Amino acid sequence: MARSPRSSTVEVATDTSIERLIAKGISKAAVHCPPWICGLMVVAAAALFHHLWGGKHAGAATAWAVLGLCVSTFVLTGMTWLISHQRRPIGRIHSTATVLLACVYVMIATITGLLQPVVVFLELVFGGTLALTWNLRIVIRGQDGESGVRDPLAHLWERAREVSGFDGTTAKVITVEEHKIDAQVKIDGGDRTVEDLQKKTLNMETAMGLPPGSLTITADQNRADLAEMSISDPRILQTTLPYPGPQHAGGSAADPYRLGLYQDMTPVDLVFLNFHLMINGMSGSGKSFGGGWNLLASIMSRPDASIIAADLTKADQSLGDAAAAIDWLVFTKAQANALMDGLQRAVPARTAWLSAHGYKKWEKGCGLQAVYVLLEECPDVLRVVDEDDFVQLAKAARSAGVYLILSLQRSDYSQVPTIVRGQFGAMACFGVASSDDAAFGLPEKVRDAGASPEDWGVDHPGMCYLSAPGIPMAKRIMPIRTYFIEPKQMQELATRFAASARPLDDVTARAFGDAYAKRAQSQQAVQLIRKQAAGEPQDDAPAPVRPDRTRPICHAAELVISSQYASASMLARKMRIEQGYADRLLDLLEDRGVVGPAGAGETREVLNAPEELEATVTALADADVEDGNTFDEAVTTPDPSPDMHVDVDDDDAVAPPAADEDFGWERAPEPARRMPPAEARAAFIEQLRAWKKAGKAQIEGPDLKPLRDRTGMTSRGWGKKMLDLAARDGILRRDPVRPVYYFTDAPIDVDDHELVGAP
């Protein structure tokens, strides 16, 4: 959609005064006078020199005068050539030739005088011709601009290069468009590079008198001494852009999605296939409504694309207006686990189907829907689903045509596992609080080239940088203003492109299973949440599970009923408990009529349908389950360090369990009793000594599991606390990015029975 330029009115006053017209004509004629005036001055100088040293003074005086004029000729001509080195070749030659001819004329006239026929010929013919050539240059340059500068950028660059320390560089215009100028910069000198030039961008903008953010500089892909520079006005995107409607509506997911405009007013067209996208931005930067909504509005307009979305934090605040276009909308923990299980089954089913039909990846017309999974405030979703499952999903989903969109404030290792972040080929970064946050939201190469989302914060919501496959580097470092979609407009779009008109393909729907088939309609889920928030009666609609039901048996019931799948290994993995506890949980659920008896296989039959989830969990929460107190205590082992607040994902979630080689400790069965704290600390110090002696390079949370089993300190928080205290004492050093610890050169001289890290 073409953007209508802002209308402006310019009033031109027509001056018919004879005096002013005469003055205007004289001022234009005066521009052509300098060459002729200079010519007359040269003739006058020649007449003076002939009077002083020629004519009646012919002889030695004339010879010495001509010798001095020859030296002056060489000096003036050489200086002219050197000084004009920044001019174009024709201008440099013209200036130098003019000085040379003028000096030669003065020498001849000094000897012969001004009235000799040859001298008169030189004065009239060659002198007049030379002056006219300068008049022609003035006329032609005047057509390029009133200043007479043919290349305004080169003129500005001359002012900036000395300030920036790039004296030997030159800049020339390549293309001029309505909202930008593309130029090429040549770097002279092997001691300076394009990266050095990028670091001086702000200095050059200051010297050139441009607004901050006007210059974007990228390296030329063919020559290291060349850089591509674009000049645009950053102030042009300081106002919101109304949403023009989806581009390529009715097309395919393989067609570009238009998300906004770049600073040079060119459209942002993203072909979103075969990669995952991570959206970063602080609260209030517009990542949900500027990034998420623009993506949803584009995706829902493609008949071969399906949308799945989850938000466990803000409920329907971000996704409610688009609910009609979302095929599977998730707001609760149980629903999130069911979704993850469904995706785990759908990805291999889709890849198998694609391979059987001759496709290596999802393509337009392949017969399957492209599935986009948007996880708003994704760290909250990742905390309730199995992390290993999500890692595997991120690795395999792209080839199946399932593309993840993670939206969060800061994508460091504490929010998203590093291995997951490495699977994301595209990043969109809205305003962030600091450069440290920007380091997690954009690739290093893009930030080094000048992208700085920390300059926006929350002052420019909707502004972002986008780094994705198919986008050239010059665009990756150029700010974007995403379109602003009104809530009412989003509701209209969702109704127009409803999910019911884009049914999910049978292969994926079957793989999703009963949880998908019996899911509540997205609109009904939104209405239910809004009724709950307003305290209205809920009629007969099933309510989501209350989040305060923390008994292990209630959690287990949520998992098996929502996923319609029951096995001890699944419960052990998702609840992070031992296999024996998971088996006991299934036995208790069998006693309460939730699952069937154990058979030949690992899985059991689930006897309750998803719509019975609320009633079942309520009954389990209120009932006095046999052996319940003993079981609850066994599963929820008390924390020996209640004053320490640690995220359970900080340790074991980062790396797989360590190998059987534990550098000094042999695996032992679970102890009959838990060691006293002093003995456990002594065992920890002894373990550090054994590891250091054996040459272990680094320590991670899973490495302490054999020690925790041996001492009875089953809480992972205890192990992390011991490592942190050892780091505080200087025995260990913690990695600033990952939860990994390294030995220092300090000796481990803490007494076995003393508190590690005691002041």
N, C-alpha and C positions, 0 to 999 in steps of 0.2 A: 504494500500500500504506500503510495507516494505521500510524503510528508509535506503538508502545505506550509510554505514559508510564512513567517510573520509579515503581515502587511505593514508597510511604512510609507509615509507621504513626504516627499521632498518638494519644497516650494522653490521655484527658480524665478528670480526677478529679472525681467528683460530691461536692460538699460539702453535707451535710445539717445542718450545725450551725445551730441557731436564731440564735445570735449573728451568725454570718457572713451568714446570709440577711437579717437585719435591717440589718446594716451595708451589704450590697449594695443593699438597697432604699433606704436613706437616701442612698447615693452617687448613685443614679440620680435620686432626687427633688431632690437638691441642684443638679443641672444646670439645673433649671427655676427656681431661686430668684433668680438675678441680676436678671431684669427686675422682679420684685416688690420686691426690696431697693432697686434704683435708684428705683422709684416712691416708696417710703417716704422715701428721702433727698430727693427733690424736694419732697414734702409738708413735710418738716421744714424745708427751706430756705425754703419759702413762709411757714411759720408764723414763722420767725425774722425774715424781712424785714418781715412785717406788724407784728410787735412793735416793730421798730426805727423804721420809717418810715410805717406806716399807722395806722388807728384813731385814737387820741388825738393822733397827730402829723399828722393830715390837714392838708393845706395845701401850703406850699412844699416841705417835706421829702419829702412823698409824690410831688409832681410831679417833683422832681429824681431820686428813686429810680426812678420809672417810666421816665424818659428814659434813665438808665443801663442799665436792664434791656433797653430796646429796642435800644440799641447792642450789648449783649452778645448779644441774640437774633440780630441780623444777622451778627455775627462768628462765633458758634458754628455757625449754620446754614450759612453760606458755607464755613467750614473743613470741616465734615462732608461737604459736597457735593464739594469738591475732593479731600479725602483718600480718599474712596471711589470714585475714578474707575476703578479696576481691577475693581471689583465688577460683577456683572451689574446690569442696569437696575433690576430689582425690589429688589435689596439696597441699591442706592444711594438709591433713592427712600424705602425704608423707614427707613433710618438717618437721612436728612435730615429726614423728616417727624417722626420721634420727637423729635429735638432741638428742632425748631420748636414742637411742641405742648407739650413740657415747659416751654420758656421762656415761652410765652404763658400757660400755667397759673400760673407763678410770678408774672407781672405782675398777673394778675387777683386772685390770692389776696393779694398784697401790699397791694392797695387795699381789698378787701372783707373779708378774713379767710377762715378755713377753714370757718366754720359757716353761711355763707349758702347757701340752697337750690341756687342755680346752681352754686356752687363744689363743694358736696357731690356734685351730679349729675356734674360733670366728673371728680371724683376717683373715684367708684365706676364709672360707665359707661365714659367715655372712657379713664380710666387703666387700668381692668381690661382693657378690650378691647385696648389697646396692649400691655400685658404679655403677654396671651394670644397675640397675633400673634408675639411673640418666642419664646414657648414652642413654637408650631407650627414655626417655622423650625428650632429646635434639634432637634425630633423628626425632621423630614424630613431634615435634614442628617446626623443620627445614623444613618439608614438607609443612607446612602451611604458610611459609614465611621466608625470610632470616633473619628477625629480631628475629625469635623465638617466637613471640607473636601469640598465637593461635587465639585470637579474637582482631583484630586491633582496633575495635570500643571501646571495653572495655578499652583498653590501652589509647586511646584518651580521653575517658570519665573520666578516673582517673585524667587527667590533667585539665579537664574543670570543674568538679563538685565543687572543692574547690573555684574556682573563682566565680562560680555562686551561691555559698552558699547552695548547695545541697550535702553535704558531704555523706549523707546516701543513696544516690541513686545509682542504678546499671543499666547498659545498656548491652543488648546482641543482637546480630544479629539474625534476623529471616530469611530473604531471601536476597540474593545478586543477582542483575540483572546487565545488561550491563551498565545502566545509573543511577541506584539508589540502595541504601541499605535501607531495612526496618528493623527497630529494635524495641525492647520493652524496655521501661524505667520503673523501679520500684522505686516509691517514698517512702522513709523510714521516717516516722514521720507524725503525724496527724496535725501538725501546718503548713504544706505546701501542696499545691494542684497542679494539672496540670496547672491551670491558672497562678499560680506563676512561674511555670517552663516556660510557654510560654513567659512571660515577660522578661525572662533572655536569650532568644534565641540568641540575638546579643552578649552577654557576652560569651556564650559558643562557638559560632562560632569564636570569637576572640581567646579564649584559645586553641581551637582545630586547629587553623591555617587554617580555611575554608573561602571561599569567602562569603561575606554577602548574605543572602538569601538561604543558602545551607540547613538549617534545617527547617522542618515543623513538628510541634508537635500538636497532637490532643488527646483528651481524649479517653480512652478505654470505650466502651459501657457497659462492664460487671463489671469492677472493678474500683473504684475511685482512687486506689493507683497505677494504671498502665496508661501509656501513650504510644501512638504509634508515633514513630519518623521515618521520612524519610529523607535521605541524598541524595541530587542530586546537580548537578553543574548548577548554574544559568547562567553561561556564555555561555552555550550551545545554548541558544535561542537569543543571541544578534544579530544574522544575520537573514535576512528574509527567510521565508519558501516558496518556490514556490508551487503554488496550484496543487495538484496531480489529480484533477478532482473529480466530485461528487461521493460519496460512495452510494451504493444501488440505482443507477440510474435505473429508471423504476420500482422501488418498490413502497412502500406506505408512506404516511405522518407519519404513525406509526413507521416506521423504523428510526434508529438514524441518525442524521445529524452530519457529521464530520466537525468541525470548525477550527481545528488546532492541536497543540501538547502541552501537559503539559511539565513542566520543566524536568520531568523524561523521556521524549520522548515517553510517552504513548499517544494514540490519544484522542482527546476531542470528545466524542460521546454524543450528546444531543437528547433525545427523547422529542420532542417539542409538547406535547399534554396536554390539560386541564389546562393550565396556560398561563398568559401573561408575556411578557419579557420587561424589561426596560434596555436600554443601555445608560450608562453615560460616559462622557469623555470630556475633554476640547478640544477646537478647535486645530486640529493637532495631536490628540492622536490616530487617526485611527479608531474611532468608526463607521464611515460610511463605509469606504472601508474595514476595518478589520472585523467589526461586521456585518454590514448590508449586504455587498456583499457576505460574506461567507454564511449567512443565505439564501439570494436570490438564490445563485448558487445551494444550496442543495434543497431548496423547489421546484424550477422550474423543477428539474429532477424527481419529483414524479407525476405521472399521476392523482392522486386523490387530488391534492393540487392546489389552486388558489391563486394568489397574487394580492393584492390591495395596492397601494402606493400613498403617497402624500408628496409633498415638496413645501411649499409656499415661502420658503426662497431662496433656491439655484437653483430653477427651475430644469433643466435637468442635473446639474453638477454631482449629486450623482446617479441619477436614469436613466439618458439618455442611458447609454450603456446597461442597462438591460431592456429597454423599450419593446422589442419584447416579453419578457416573462411575462410582467405584464398585467393583465387582465383589470385593471381600473387604469389609471394613472392620478393624479390630480395635477394641478399646480396653480389654481386660487381660490379665495375666494368663488365664486359662485359654483364652482365644489366641493369644500370642504363641503359646506352646503348640496349640493345634495347628496354627498356621505354619510354624517351623517344621512340624512333622509332615505336613502336607507338601511343603516345598522339598523336603528331603526325599519324598517318594516321587514327586513330579519331575525333578531334574533328570534322574536316570531314565524315567519312562519317556521323556521328550527326546533325550539324546539318542536313545535306542530307536525311536520312531524316525527321527531325522536320518540316522545312519541307514536304516533299512530302506529309506526312500531316496538315497543318494545325496544327502545334504551333509556337509561338514559343519555347518552352523545355520542359524536361522536366516532365512532369506524371504524376500517378498514373494508371496504366492506359494510358500512351502506347504501350507495346509494347517499350520499351527498359529495360534495367536502369539504375538510378542507380549510378554508379561513384564510389567514394570511394578516393582515392589518399593513403595515409599515408606520409610520408617522415620517418622517425625520424632525428634528428641531420642535418637536411636540408642544412646547409652542405657536408657531406662528399659528399652526392649531387650537389649543384650544381657541385662542383669537377670532376666527371668527365663531366658531360653538357654539351651545347652550351647556353650561356647564352641566346643569341638564341632558340633553340627553346623554352626554358623560359619566357621572357618571353611569347612568342606563345601558348604553351599556357595560361598564367595568364590572359591576356586573353580567350581564346575558349572555354575549357573550360566555364564556367558555363552558357552557353546550350545546351551539348550534354549537360548532366546529368552532367558530370564535375567532382567537387569535390575540391580539394586540401586536405590537412591537413599543415601543416608544423610539426614539433616541433623546437625548438632552444633553446639557452640564452640567446642575446641576438640579436635580429633587427636589428642595425645594418647599415649599408651594406656592411661588410666581410664579412658572413655571407650576407645576402640583398640583391640589388640593390634600390635604392629603388623603381624602377618596378614591381617584383614585389610589394613590400610594399604598394604603393598599390592593388593589385588585391584585397586581402584585406578583406572586409567584416566579419569577426568576429575577435576576439582573446580568448584565454584566457590569463591571466597568473598563474602560481603564484609561490612565493616567489622573490625576486631579491635580489641583493647590495646594490643601492643604488638611489636614486631615478633615477639616470641610466639604469640598466637598465630600470626601470619605464617610462621615457619611450618606449622602443621596444616595450614589451609591451602598452600600453593607450593609447587615444585621449586626447588632451590634456584634453578636456572631462571625461572620467571621472576622471582624476587630480586635476583642479582641484576636483572635487566631493567629494574625500575618499578615493578609493581609494589604498591605500598597501601594495602587496605587499612592499615592502622591509622592512616590519615583521616579516615571517614568516621570511625567509631559508630555512634548512633546518630550523628548529625546529618548523614545523607542516606537514609534508608532506601533500599532498592538499588544502590550502586554496588557493583561487584566486578571481579575479574573472573574470566573463564578460561581454563586450560584443559583442552580436550583434543583427542585425535581429529585430524582434519582441519584444525584451526592454526593458521600460520603464527609464528612467534610474534610478529608485529601486532597481531590482534590479541594475543594472550596477555600482553602487557598494557593493553589499552582499556581504560575504564568503560564499563557498560552501565546503562540505565535500563533496568527491566521495566516492562509495562506494569502499570497499575490497574488491577482488576477490581472493580467494585463488588462487594458481596452479592448484591442483587444481580449483577452481570454474571457472576460465577454460578449462581443458582439457575439462571436462565440457560447458560451453556450446559450445565449438568443435566437439566431436563431435556434439552435439545439432543444431547449426545448421551442418552441414558445407557447404563451398563446392560440393560435388558436388550438393547438393540445390537449389542456386540457380545453375543454369548461366547463363553469360553469353549475352546475346542474339547472334544470328547476325551482325547488322550490325557490332557491335563486335568479335566474334571474328574475322571475316574481315579487318577493317581491321588488327587486331593482327598478322595474318600468321603465318608459320611459327614465329617466335620464341615466340608464345603457344601455338600448337598443339603444339610440341615441348618446351614448358617442363617441367621436372621438377615432380612433385607437391610441394606445399609441405611435407608431412610428410617426404618423402624428402630434401628439401634440408636440413631441420633435422637429421634423423638423420645425414646425411653430415657436416655440420659438427661435430656432437657426436663422431662417430667420429674425425674428424681431430684434434679437441682432445684426445681420450683416447689418441691414437696407435694406434687399433685398425685392423685391415685393412679396406679399403674394398670388398672383393669386386669385382664388375664395375661398380659405380656410377661414372659419369663424375665426375671431380673438377673443381672450379672452377679457372679459370686462376690460376696463381700470381701474386701481385702484384709479384714482383721481376723480371719479364721486361720490361725497359724498352727494348729495341731497337725502333726505329721500325717495322721490318717485322713484329715480333711484335704490336705495338699495332695496326697496320693489319689484321693477320690476325684479331685479336680482334673488331674492329669489323665487318668485312665478313661474317665467319662467323656471329657472334651475331645480326646484324640481317638476314642473307641479302640484303644490298644492297651493291653495290660501285659507287662513282663517285668521280672525282677531287675533285669539289666537296665531297662528304660528308667525305672524308678530310681535305681542307684545312681544313674548318670545325671538325671535331671534334679534329684533332690540332694545329690552329693553325700550319699550315705553308703555304708558297707552293704555288700550283697546279702549278707545274712539278715540285716535289718529290712532290706527290701522284700525278701521272702516272707518275713514275719508280717510285714504290712499287707501283702497279698492274702495271707491267711486270715488276717483280721477283716479285710474287705470281703473275703469269701463268707465269713461268719455273718456279716451284715447284709449279704445278698447283693453285693455290688459286682463281684466277679464270680465266675464259675470255678470249679475245682481244677487242680493242676492235672494236665494230661501228659501225653508223651512228649510234646514239645515244650518250649519255654513259655509261649504266650498262653494266656487264658481268655476265655470268652467274657466280654463285658456285658452285664445283664441290664444295665441302666442306659436309657437313651439320653442324648445330649439335653433334651428338654426337661429331664428329671434331675439335672445337675443341682439346681438350687435346693430342691426338697431333700435330696440325698445328703448333701453337705450339711444342711441345717440339722438333720437328724443325727449325723455323726458328731457334729460339734456339741450337741446338747446331751447325747447319750453317755452313759457310764460304760464305756467299752471295756470288756474284760481285759485285764492285764494292761490297761491303757496307761496308768501312771508309770508303771515300770518301763513300758516301751517309750513313752515320751521322754523320760529321763535318759534312756540309752541313746536315743537319736540326737537329742539336743544336749550334748555334753556341756556342762557349765564352763565358762571361760575363766581360766585361772588368773587372767589379768583384766578384770572388768573395767578398769579405768582407761584401758587402751581401746581406741576406736579405729578399726581397720576394715577396709573393704575386702570381702572374701575373695574378690577377683584379683587382688594385688599380687598374689603369689603364684599359685598353681595354674592360673589362667594364662600365664604368659608363655610357658614352655611345657612340653610334654614331660611325663614323669622321667626321672633319671634312670639310667641303666642299672643293672644289678651290681656293678662295681661301685661301691660306696666309699672307697678310699679309707678302709679301716674298720667299717662296721659291717657285720653280717646281719642279714634280716632275721629278726627273732619274732616269735609269736607274740600276740598281744599280751601284755603283762596282766597278772592277776590283780595288781594294785597300781595306783598311780604314785610315782616317786614324790617325795617331799620337794618343794620348790628348790631348796638348796642343793639337793642331790641332782636334780634335773639341770640346774645351772652348771654344776661341776661336770656333768656328762657333756653338756654343750661345749664347754671350754676344752675338754679333752678331745672332742670331735674336731674342733678347729685345729688343734695341734696335729692330729693325725692327718687331716687334709693338707695342711701346709707342708708337713714332712713328706707326704706322698707327691707333692707338686701340683695339687689341684689349682687350676688357674682362676676359677670363678665359682661363686656359690649362688644358687637360685633357690626359691622356696621349695620346690619338689625335692631337692637334695636332702632336706631335713626330715622327710617322712619316716625313714627308718629310725631316726633318733626319736621322733615323736611317738612312734609305736613302742619303742623300747622303754621310754620313760613314762608313757601314759599321758603325755601332754598332747592330746589329740587335736587341740585347737591350732589352726594355722596362724592365728594371731600371736600365739606364744612364740612360735619360731621367728616370725617377722620382728617381734619385739626384741628377741635376743640378738638378731642380726643388726638391728638399728642401734642397740646399745653398744655392741661391739664396734660399730662404725663411729659412734660418738667417742669411744675411748681411743680411736686411732688404730685399732687392730685391723679393721676392714675399711674399705672405701666403697660407697654406693655409686653406681652409675647414675648420672643426672637425668637420663631419659628412661632407662628400663630398670625394673626391680632386680638388678644383678649386683652382686657384691664382689670386690676383689681384695686380695690380701695386700697389706702394706708391708713396708720394711720393719715396722715396729715389732718388737718381740711380744709374744703372748705370755706375759709374766703375771697375769691375774691369778690369785690363789683359787684353787679349785672350789672352795666353799664360800668365796666372796661373791657378792652381787656384781654381775657384769655391768659395767657402766656406773657403779656407785660413785657419787661425788667424793 
